[in-house]
Amino acid sequence: MGHATTCPASPRGVPRRVGEAIHSTKYGAALPKVFLLDDVDPANEADLMWALATRVHPVDRTVRFEDGPILPLLTCYTKEERHAARATKVVHEALLPVQTECEALSDFAHTYPSTVRAKVLARHQR
């Protein structure tokens, strides 16, 4: 079975530069979390959820911006942070990892054989 592969160049300094650019504007205070994607249409909910579930590492590949201005209306922050109007903001990197070799995509269309996909889709359409 053939797997589709992708090998984009994902420069590692990009998440920090994106965060610096966003958080240096007046709108940055309203964005406590930014998800950086490279090959996913954020308007496509299914693709977006797939990318966030499979690409965002729970600990690594996150750039923190400590003690920056925040919008005090955001309930993701503590009472103390909202009162001070300062807290941490993050950029979660959901770019494809840079690999020395291409890796197969881990989505439904590329992971399962066509016979399995056909059975699943037939059952799903009932």
C-alpha positions as CSV (number, residue, x, y, z in Angstrom):
1,M,0.0,0.0,0.0
2,G,1.4,3.4,-0.9
3,H,1.5,6.2,1.6
4,A,1.5,9.9,0.7
5,T,4.4,11.7,2.2
6,T,5.2,15.3,2.9
7,C,8.6,16.9,3.4
8,P,8.2,20.6,3.9
9,A,10.9,22.9,5.2
10,S,9.7,24.1,8.6
11,P,12.2,26.6,9.9
12,R,12.3,26.3,13.7
13,G,12.4,30.0,14.5
14,V,9.1,30.7,12.9
15,P,6.8,30.2,16.0
16,R,8.8,32.7,18.0
17,R,8.8,35.2,15.2
18,V,5.0,34.7,14.6
19,G,4.3,35.2,18.3
20,E,6.5,38.3,18.5
21,A,4.7,39.8,15.5
22,I,1.2,39.0,16.9
23,H,1.9,40.0,20.5
24,S,3.5,43.3,19.5
25,T,0.2,44.5,18.2
26,K,-2.8,45.8,20.2
27,Y,-4.7,42.6,19.1
28,G,-2.1,40.3,20.7
29,A,-3.6,40.9,24.1
30,A,-6.8,39.2,23.0
31,L,-5.0,36.0,21.8
32,P,-3.8,33.8,24.7
33,K,-3.2,30.9,22.4
34,V,-2.1,30.8,18.8
35,F,-1.9,27.6,16.8
36,L,0.6,27.7,13.9
37,L,-0.4,25.4,11.0
38,D,1.2,25.1,7.6
39,D,-0.8,22.8,5.4
40,V,-4.3,22.8,6.9
41,D,-7.2,25.0,6.0
42,P,-8.4,26.4,9.4
43,A,-11.9,26.9,7.9
44,N,-12.2,23.1,7.4
45,E,-13.2,22.0,10.9
46,A,-12.5,18.3,10.3
47,D,-9.0,19.0,9.0
48,L,-8.3,21.5,11.8
49,M,-9.3,19.1,14.5
50,W,-7.2,16.4,12.9
51,A,-4.2,18.7,12.8
52,L,-4.6,19.9,16.4
53,A,-5.0,16.3,17.6
54,T,-2.1,14.8,15.7
55,R,0.4,17.7,15.4
56,V,0.3,19.7,18.7
57,H,2.7,18.1,21.2
58,P,1.4,18.2,24.8
59,V,4.7,19.7,26.1
60,D,7.2,20.4,23.3
61,R,7.0,22.8,20.4
62,T,5.3,25.5,22.4
63,V,6.7,29.0,22.7
64,R,5.8,30.9,25.8
65,F,5.5,34.6,26.1
66,E,5.7,35.4,29.8
67,D,4.1,38.3,31.6
68,G,2.6,40.0,28.6
69,P,-0.4,42.3,28.3
70,I,-3.7,40.4,28.2
71,L,-7.4,41.2,27.7
72,P,-8.8,41.0,31.3
73,L,-12.1,39.7,29.9
74,L,-10.6,36.4,29.0
75,T,-11.7,33.7,31.4
76,C,-8.8,31.4,30.7
77,Y,-6.8,33.5,33.1
78,T,-6.9,33.6,36.9
79,K,-8.6,36.4,38.8
80,E,-5.1,37.8,39.7
81,E,-3.9,37.7,36.1
82,R,-7.0,39.4,34.9
83,H,-6.7,42.1,37.6
84,A,-3.0,42.7,36.6
85,A,-3.9,42.5,32.9
86,R,-0.7,40.5,32.5
87,A,-0.1,36.8,32.0
88,T,1.6,34.2,29.8
89,K,0.5,33.7,26.1
90,V,1.6,30.8,23.9
91,V,2.2,29.8,20.3
92,H,1.6,26.1,19.7
93,E,3.6,24.9,16.7
94,A,1.5,22.5,14.7
95,L,3.8,22.5,11.7
96,L,4.8,19.3,10.1
97,P,8.0,18.2,11.9
98,V,11.3,18.6,10.0
99,Q,12.5,15.1,9.2
100,T,15.6,13.8,7.5
101,E,13.2,11.5,5.6
102,C,9.7,11.9,4.6
103,E,7.0,10.4,6.8
104,A,3.7,9.0,5.8
105,L,0.6,11.1,6.6
106,S,-1.5,9.6,9.4
107,D,-4.9,10.4,8.1
108,F,-7.8,8.1,7.1
109,A,-7.1,8.4,3.3
110,H,-3.4,7.5,3.6
111,T,-3.3,5.0,6.5
112,Y,-5.9,2.4,5.6
113,P,-6.1,0.2,2.4
114,S,-8.9,1.1,0.0
115,T,-10.9,-2.0,0.9
116,V,-11.1,-1.0,4.5
117,R,-11.9,2.7,3.7
118,A,-14.7,1.5,1.4
119,K,-16.3,-0.7,4.1
120,V,-16.1,2.1,6.7
121,L,-17.5,4.7,4.3
122,A,-20.3,2.3,3.3
123,R,-21.3,1.8,7.0
124,H,-21.0,5.5,7.8
125,Q,-23.4,6.4,5.0
126,R,-26.2,4.2,6.3
